[in-house]
């Protein structure tokens, strides 16, 4: 019998200004992250957050969003979703 584990995650995307940019040439950045919710009461633990994509703010990010949605759909439908955990 296979164990079933619920994995909770939050996806987030936004743009920001790098700290090292100067006002005349800011070069805004866009990032998409995924944070897994842990059950060990560690709130906002950076070790649970992963960068999915990073690029320029003004670029078209639809291809990344489509690819991400496709992977979630495959996971939901049982395609390529065999995982192992260390006891």
Secondary structure, 3 states (H helix, E strand, C coil): CCCCCCCCEEEEEEEECCCCCECCECCCEEEEEEEECCCCCCCCCHHHEEEEEEEECCCCCHHHHHHHHHHHHHHHCCCCCCCCCCC
